[in-house]
């Protein structure tokens, strides 16, 4: 398979190389859209990425919440690539997955 974020040559190579390159290209713009709030009940932090429903995290500190959110995002990207599921445009950029011979 081949995939790219924005430019066709951005993510080509082995599956692991594609996943790593595309995860990095998705992660930064998506994480810039992350929202965080303090949960009143226990003082923990909740974070989500509105453009990607279902990608959220909860942790005791803001930094731990950010790290967990990024990890959840990376897992979501892997699953989306494996399932050929659509990935929403982020900052006007699109990740496309195409099969190549």
N, C-alpha and C positions, 0 to 999 in steps of 0.2 A: 504494500500500500504506500501511497504518498500523501502528504498533507502539507498545508501551508497556512500561514497567518499573514494576510496582506499581500505578499509577493509570492509568485510560484516557486522561486528558488529558495525561499526562506527555510523550509523544513523538508529536506530530502535525505534519504539514506536508509539505514537499517531501521527496523521498528523502534528499537530503543533510542536511537539517535533522533528519530522523528518525534517520539513522545517527549524526550527531554527538551528539544528545541521548541516544540509547540507549547509545551507546558510553560516554559519561560516566557514565550511571547504572549500567552494568554494571561498568565499570572499577574504581571505588572499592571496592565490596563484594568483588569478586573479588580485587583486589590485597591486600586485608586478609587473605585466606586464603592468600596466596602463601607457599611454603616455600623456603628457600635453604640451600645447603650448599656447602662448599668441596670441590672435586674434588682428591683426594689426588695424582693423577698430575702435574698441572700447576699446582695452586694457583688455578685459575680458579673462578668461582662458577657454580653451577647453580641455577636456580629453576624452580618449577612451581606450578600451581594445581590442587590435587587434585580439586576439583569439576568441572574441565574437562579431561578427558583429552586429551593431545596438545598442550596449551598449555605450552610450556617454553622456557627460554632458557639460554644459557651465554655468559659474558663474563669478561674479565680482572679486572674490579672489581665490587664489589657494586652500586654505582650504575649501571654500564653494564648489568649483568644485570637490574636492576629496569626500566630504560628499555626494554631489548629485550623483556622479558616483557610489559610493557604494550603495546608495538607488536604483538607476536604476538597478544595478546588482542584488540586492536582489529581486526586482520586476520581473526581467527577469528569475531568478531561479524559483520563485513561478509559473510563467506562464509556464515555461518549464516542471516543475514537473506536474502541472495540465493537461497540454496538452500531456504529454508523449513525448515531443519533445526531440530530441537528444541534449545533452550538450557536447560541445567539451572537449577533454582532456586538462587539465591545469597542467603544470609541471609534465607531465607523469602520472597523476592520472585521473581516470574516475569516474564519478557519474553515477550510473545505477539505473533505477527505475524499480522495479518489483512488480507485484501484488502478494499478498500472501493470502492464504485462512484464 
